[in-house]
């Protein structure tokens, strides 16, 4: 099971940009994932080549399932995958690399 499956997801905002007919040309959404002590908010822009609907005619699910060109993945699939990577990095941080500038090379065998 992916970390994103266990995360609590919350809509923060969805702001439409409309053409002169009142139809949506793009949405600017913010969507938050929370799992344990890790919280990440994604911001996404969803653009429509053909503006055919007013804002009130969209559903939240429709926005999340919108396919992003060129990947053909939905907005939700992209955010889930990115959250999984970010959460994994948060819970399993890589080892810290330090530079020992005081190391004496003459201490090494020839």
C-alpha positions, 0 to 999 in steps of 0.5 A: 500500500502506498503512503498516499493511500494512508494520508489524509487529503484536504482541499485547500482551494480551487480558483477558476480563471474564466473567459468572457463567457464565464467558462473555466479556462484553468483551475489553480488548486491547492490540495494537502496531504497529511500523514503522521507528522508530515504535511505537504500542500501541492499547488497545481494548475489545470488548463483546458483547451476548450472552455466549455463549463462554468465553475459550478458545473465541475466536481472535485473528483473531476478536477483530481481525475483530469489527465495532465498532458503529456503524461496521461496521468491524472492530477491525483496520480501525479500528486500521489506519486510525488507525495510518496517520494517526499514522504519516503525521503522524510521518513528515511533521510539519507545519511549525512555526508561530512567533509573532514578537512583536518584529515592528515593524508600522511597517516595513510600507508604508502 
